[in-house]
């Protein structure tokens, strides 16, 4: 039991040196090459708008719910998109159940910026009665297992959940046409959200003194890295957001290289997210064991 | 008095159960338990050094953290944490590792009735997966009293809303020992 009395996890000096030396010969400790992503498995829950994403050992769950609320004063015609991130103490021994730490806030902000500022979700279609009632879409991201690269996994979970979320249809009725009637799913088919494009976050880690680049760092690589760059791009090649918060300085050419790599990774990940609902339905409805 | 339930079960029939253990990599023990559509994920970390302020340092301490599917943590979550803590304290051997804390984290994945019961079963399975020594297993079941005065087991969410009252019963299991598969293999 002694080995488990660890309240905090620390990487040993030997492991650190091993990771750095292996990278000098372009080898990563889990056998991938430096620009390769881990296997992404996207599963869905029973209800609309719930997704579960596994990126290697990282496990994130996303839940999307909708509620009718009053709009903001300065945005009377637009719905709201709210993102809540929870670093569950389940994910790692150092996560406290109390107030969120800086990495939880950073993750929430990156996912939020990628979705809101790039206008990926159409908020004007969420307006029911201008100035009075709009839909507020709430995305809850629960980090359940920390195997490294939480930001990418959380982003994919949010996108997968948004694609499968259905909101009830509302019509205006009543005597003055101001009354809002929300139709239950048995009466009218619920509607999907209008998503224009899928902004995918790709994380790059810079390791060692020469700033070797790896994509999708694992937990141990994150503990060793000197700096990190997160680029949110979509399949069309548009850059939605870039985050480089502190760490070692990197030359401009490295950043341009990262953005090009990100565009290429984004295309394959977007294809995976788009085909995930169909693949999942096919596997669960048929008797194949894959 | 036989009566039809919405999903065609008889009054004392349970929904299909399924359990998977060791589903998470970072935690010391984990299990996912589902009864029909209700699904709960439990993870165990422990024992960690030190106890909280109001706890007795001469015994091991159990800490339960309940994470709801969406929304803020409110009074109902605190109540579930308290009930789960007391239940698990009665099955763990507290005198074994004094001045340590074992944390159990419960994440609700889907709630379709009998949630607390599913959580107790998941927590017990996660404790076994972590190898925490237990006096016996805790097996929980939910019974409710319907309008007509008869008892039904394992209600769904719709059935729960129509009930007059419920009881969650937790039984100690009298099996001698439970070893996770693979722990008895010793590679030479």
Interface residues (C-beta under 8 A of the other chain):
Chain A: X1 X4 X5 X6 X7 X45 X46 X47 X50 X57 X59 X61 X63 X65 X84 X86 X88 X89 X90 X91 X92 X93 X97 X138 X140 X142 X144 X145 X146 X147 X219
Chain B: X24 X25 X26 X27 X28 X30 X37 X39 X41 X43 X45 X46 X47 X48 X49 X50 X65 X67 X69 X70 X97 X100 X103 X105 X107 X109 X110 X112
